[in-house]
Amino acid sequence: MCKLSAPIRNGQIMIRSLQYFSCKRYPLVTLFVANVVTAIIGILERLEGPFSLVWVTNAVSIGLLLRFYPRVSWHHFAVCAVGMVVPDLLAGTAYHQVLIMTSANVLTIWLGWLFLNRFASRSENSEWLSTLYCVPQWLLLCQPSLIIGSLLGAGGLFFMFDKPYLQSAIFWYLNESLNFIVFLPVILAIPKVIKSSEGDLLSIFLHILPSALLLFVFIFIKNEMYFLMASILIIPTIVWLALSGNLFLTTFGISMNGAFFFMWIVHSSHRHLHFSENIYVAIVRIVVTVLALCALTIAVAISERDKLYSKISELADNDDLTGILNRRAFMNAAEHTIASLNKDQRCAMILIDLDYFKKVNDELGHQKGDKVLIEFCRLVKLCLPAKQLFGRVGGEEFALLLSNESDKSHEALTDLIVTEIGKKPLIIDNEPLPLTISAGMAKWVEGQKYEILFKHADQALYQAKNNGRNQWQEYQHNETLQAPASLIPSVT
């Protein structure tokens, strides 16, 4: 067992517990906390009046509602409003300012959730941004929320601070567009579970490392010239993330790099930016947004390609009826496993044949026979330890390659499968159907190749059938088993 499995398992338990607490036990509390925290960040980044340079609350709220709340009511939007109002009032903002700006933000959240929830396409597994055409569709569906929220927010700025209406609307729109493209996809792409292999963890580390190094640059380089030279690295970093095909890593890296790049430029000006003079901030927003959009599109395209390739590989390697390995895939995997064995390891090949299966097809029909094969495979998989090879090598003939187990375990498992299948009838279409199987087992010896091991298991299978079926036999290396021509599994 992999030595990382225990921490990963603990991490999975922690995530499930957190998800239960946040989404099932106290979902409104979680939504409230998220709004409070993001609103505080926005308040700290205010440039002039209630206008924030970084306001991620709306994008984060929409993402949480879409991803983790299957049933959304007015209570959720009320909680979002309270989560924004409380820190604003504690910061000393005037009541009428809080009311107007919160109204614009809540309307943005409601419209964004409404259009995306009703019209955005999702995969069969309810995954967002699952296909390439989902990206332009998602951007288009966000526009009503962005435009109406910007117009209402600009009206508030004009009413309270006499700011130019059109300029305010443009700044507001660019700000929200950046947040929707940079931060909203992160939440939509969060994986449901932690992957449990060491290779996946190494891949995650290698893809996060460039973003971490770039973050180090943003924090510690004070000279503007050196920073601008180093900031060029944001382009290959985001491209590197996009080429990984992992939507979450890409969106996470985009948000990390884009946010800190933008905030560094703002703070490098010592926050002495007048509302009407920060046009270059809007240009920075446009640049970061375009970079993020390009990277997101590349990542979605590569992710879609990888899923298609995985599906094609699965169809090529798996039996289309039972879902287990087909003959070619089983042979390739078994040959690789056997070639990697050393003299101290144990391995056994088991061939299984369904007794009188031809009679099932002839009397009950091939459709019923297919259901028998599917149910048989399901029962066998329930008995198998993890990472053991199981394939269909003939019409009603199946093969198992058991490795990393003791000889006694191989024998016990073979006996368990044969006795369990024959002990009680299968339930097919709510009707009992008696079924027995015969099996032959051959144990691997040092230097033996796949073809010889398979041949020995096949000979043992013939012997089991010759002895009356509904049993299993082990191949004896000091005997030569002759298989009668009448006992061919594919025709009996």
N, C-alpha and C positions, 0 to 999 in steps of 0.2 A: 504493500500500500504506500502511496506517495506520502512523504512526511509532511507535506503541506495540507493534507486532506483534513486534519483536525481543525486547524485555524480557519480553513475555508468553510468547513461545516459550521463552525461557531459563527462565522460571518453571515452565512445563510440564515441561521437561526435568528441572529440579531436583526437582519433585514426583515425577515418575516414578522418578528415581534414588533419592529418599528412600523411596518406597514399595517399590521393589525391595530396598533395603537393609534396611528395617524389617520387611517382611512376607514376603520370600522368602529373603533371604540370612541375616539374623540375627534372626528373629522373636522368639525367646526373650530375646535380649539387649534388644531394644526393650521388650518387656513388663516385663522386670526393671527397666530404667531408669525407666519410667513409674511403677511401683510405688514405687521408692525416692524419686523426686521428690515424688510426692503424699503419701507417708508422712512425709517430712520436713516438709511443710507442715502436716500434721495434728499432728505432734509439737510444732511451734512454737506451735500454737494450743491446746495443752492447758490446761485450766482447773484441774483438780484430779485427781491420779492419772493413770490412762491414758485418761480420758475427754476426747476432743477436741471442741472447738466446731466445727471445720471438718475433716471427714474425707471427702475426695472419692475416696479410693483405690478403694473398692469399686465406685462408679458408673463411674469411668474404666476400671477393669479389665474390667467387664462390657461396656462399650461397645467397647473394643478387641477383645475376644474375638469379639463378635458381628459387628463390621464388617470386620475385617481378617484373621481367622483362620478359614478354612473348615473346617479339621480341628483340633479341640481335644481334647487328651488330658490325662491326669493330670499330665504334665510341665508344662503351662501353669499349672495351679493350684499346683504345687510352686514354680514360679518366682515366682508372686504372693506366696506365703507367705514365701519367702526375701527378696523385695524389701521386705516389711514388717518382717521380723525384724531384718535387718542394721542399718538406722538406729535401730531401737528399742534394740537392745543397745548400739550406740555411744553412745546418749543416756544410758545408765546404768540403763535400766529392768530390774527384776528378771526373772530367767529365767521364773519361774512366771507372772508377769504377762504377759510377752510371749507365752508359749505359749497362755494362755487367751484373750487378746484376739485374737491372730492366728487362732486356731481359729474364733472367732465370725465374723471378717471373711472368711476363706476359705470358710466355709459359706455366707455371704451371697452371695459372688461365684459359687459353684458353683450354688446354687439359682436365682439371678437369670439366669445364662447358660442353665441347663437349661430353665427354663420359657419364656423368651423365644425361645430358639433352636428349641424344638420346637413351640410353639403360636402364636407371634405371626405375624400375617399380614404378608406382604410383597408388593410389586407385582411385575409381570413382570420388571422390571429389578432386582429384589432391593433395592428402596428401602424403608426403614423409615418408619413413620408416614405412609404414602402416602394413606390415606383417613381420613375423620373418625372412623369407628367404631374405627380402630386405637388412638386415644388412650385411651378407656376400657378397651379390651382390654389394652393395654400396662400400664396402671395395675393392672388386676386381676391380671395375670400376675406383676407385681412383688411382690404382697402376701405370698406364701409366703416369699420371700427376706427381706422387711422384717420380718415377724412373727417367724419362727424365729430370724433373726439377732439381733433385739432381745431376745428371751427368753433366748437363750444369753449375749449380752453383758451383760444385766442380772444374770444369775446370776453371771458373773465379777465384776462390781462388788460384788455382795452378798457373795460369798465373800472377796474380797480386801480390801474397804474398808468392809464392813458398811453399804453404801448401801441405802436402801429399794428393794426389788425392783420394785414396781409403778411407782414414780416413775422409776427408772432405765430401765425398759423403755419408758416413754412418751417420755422424753428421747431415748433411742437411736432409737426408731422415727421421731420427728419429724425428727431429724438426718438419718437415712438417706433418709427420704421427700423432704426438701428436696434432697438431693444427687441422687437418682434423677430428680427432675422438672427440676432446674435444669442439671445437668451431663451426665447420660447422653444426653439428646437432642442435645447439641452434637456429640458424636462420631458418633452415628447419622446426623446430617444433614450432615456434612462433604461438600462436593461432590467428585466424583471428578477433575474437571479444572478448570483455570482458564478462565473464559470469555474470549473473545479480542476483544471489541468494546469500544470506548471508552465507549459508553453504559452497558454493564454495570459497568465500573469506576467511572464517575461515580455510578451508582445505589448501588453498595456504599459509596462514600465518604459519600454523603448519608445513608445509613441508619445508618452507624457513628458519624457525627458527633454526634448527640444523646447516644449512650452515652458517647462520649469526653468531652463536656462535663459530663455527670453524674458521671463518674469524677473529673474535675477538682474538682467540688464536694465529693465525698466525701473527697478527699485533703487539700484546702487549707482548707476551712472548719472552724474549730475551735469556734466558738460554737455551742452545742447548739441554741439557739432558731433561729438562722439556718439551721442544717443541717436541722432538722425542717421548716422552711418550704420549703427548696430540695428536700428529699427527696420532696415531693409530685410533683415533676416526673418521678419514676420511673414514675408511672402513664401520663401521655401519651407518654413515651418508649417504654415497652413496647408500648403500643397502636399507636404509629407503626411500630414494627418488625413487629408482628403483621400490620398492614394491608398490609405490603409483599408478603406471600405467600411470602417467601423463608424457608424453614425454618431454614437455617443462620444467616442474619443474625438471625432472631428468637431462636433458641436461644442464639446467641453473646451477643446483647445482654442477654438474660435472665440468663445466668450472670454476665456482667460487672457489671451493675447490682445484681442480687440479692446476689451474694457480697460486694461491697464495702459495700453498704448494711448487710448483716448484720454484717460485720467492724468497721465503723465504730462501730456501737452497742456491740459488745462492748468495743472498745478505749477508747471514750469513758468507760467505767466504770473505766478504769485497771486492768482485769482483776481487780478486787476483787469477784468474783462467787462466792458460796458455792454449792455444788452444790444445796443444797435451797432456795436463794433466787432462782434465776435463772428463775423462771416467765415473766418478761417476755421472756426470750430465746426460750422456746418459742413465745410469742405472735408474736414477730417471725418465727420460722420458718414459722408457719402462714400469716401474711399474705403473706410472700414466695412461699411455695409456691402459695397460691391465685392470686396475681397471675401467676406463671409458668405455672400450669396453664391459666388463662383465655387468656393470650397464645398459648400453644402451640396450644390448640384453635382460636383464631381463625386463626392462621397456617396450620394444616393445612387448615381449611375453605377459606380463600382460595386456597391452593396447589392444592387439589383442583379448585376452580372454574376456576382459570387453566389447568390441564392439560386439563380438559374443553373449555374454550373453544378452546384450541389445537388439540385433536383435531378439534373441529367445523370450525374454520377450515381445517385441513388437508384434511378430507374435502370441504369446499366448493370448495377451490382446486385440488385435485389430481385427476388422472384415476384412477379407482378401479382400473383394470387395470394401468397402467404406472407409476403413482406420480409422473409428471411433471405439470406444470401442465395444467389443462384449457383449453378454448378461451377461456372468459370470463376466467379468471385470467391467461392469457398476454396477452390483448388489453389488460387493465387495466394490467398491469405494463409491457408494451411501450409503451403510450401515455404512461405516466408517464416512462419512460426517454427516449423520443424528445422529449417536451416539455422535458426538462431539458438537452438537448444545446445546445452553442454551435457557432458556425461552424467552429471549429478542431478539433472532435472528429469521430471517424469512427464509423460505425455501418452495419450491413448486416443485411438480412432474408434468411433462407434458408428456402425451403419444400422439403420432402422428401416424396417419394411412393414407396411400395414398389411395384415393378413387378409386375404380374399377381398382385396379392395376392388378388383375388377367386378366382383359380384355386386358390390354396392352401386357402381356406375350402371351396370346392366339392369338391375332391378329397380333402383330408385332414381336413376337419372344422373347425368353429369353435374347438374346444378347442385344436387344434394351431396354428390361426391366432393365438389369443391368446398362446400361448407364443412364437411368432415375434415378435409386437409387443413383448413383454416383453424378449426377448433383444436385439432391435434397439435398444431404448431403453438398455439396459445398455451396449452397445457404443458408442453415440453419447456417452453421459455420460463414458465413459473418455477420449474424444477432446477433450472440452470444457474450456476454461480455467474457472477459478473465476468465479462470479457472472455467468454468461451465461444468458439465458432460453432455456428449452427446453420446448415444450408440444405437446400433441396437439390439432390443430385440426380433425380429421376422422377418419373411420374408420381409414384407413391413411396419413393426411397429417399431417405434423409440421412445426413451425416453430421456427426459431432466430433470436434477435436477438443479434447480436454487437456489443458496444460496447467502447470504450476499447482498440481494437486497430487496427493499420494496415490499409490496404486489402490489402496483400500477405498479411497474416496471415489476413484473411477468406477470400481466395482459396485460400490453402494449406490452411486448415482444411476448407473445402468440398470441395476435391479429396481431402483425406485421408479424410474420411467416406465419400465415394462410392467411392473405390478400395478402401478397407479392407473395406467391407461386401461389395463385389462380388468381391473377390479370393479369398476362401475361403468355403465354405458355413457356415451356422449349424449348431450342434450342438443339436438338439432331441430330447429323450428318447434321448440317446446315438446319434442317427442324423443324418447330414449332410443339410442342406437348402439347396440353392443359392438365393441371393437377390441381386437387384440393386435399385438405387434410382436414381431420377432426382431432380435438384434444380435449383432456380432461385434465383439470388441477385440482389438489388437493393441498391445502395448508397444510403445516405441523402444527400440534399443539403439545404442550409440551407432552412428553412421548410417542409419536407415533413412531412406528417402521417402517422400510422400507416396510415390506410386506403389512401393512395396508395402507400406503400412496400410494403404487403402485396399490393396489386393488381399492382405491377410485378414482384414476386417470383413471383407466381402466373403471370403471362404468360411469364416466363423458364422456369418449370417446364413449362408447356405446350410451349414450344419444345424443351426437352430431350427430352420424351417424343415429340414429333413427329420429332425427329432420330434416333430409334432406341433411346431409353432407355439406362439404365446409364451416365449421364453427367450433367454439370451445365452450365447456361448462365447467363451473366450478362446482366442486362437492360441494353440500350443505350438511353440516353435520347433518342437521335436516331432511333429506330426504333419502329414500332408493331407489336407482335407479335400476330398473330391466332391464337387458340387454336381448333383444330377442335373441333366439338361432340363428336366421338367420343373426345376425349382428356380426359375428365373423371376426375381421380384417384380419386374416391370409388367409381367403378364399374368400374375396370380393374385 
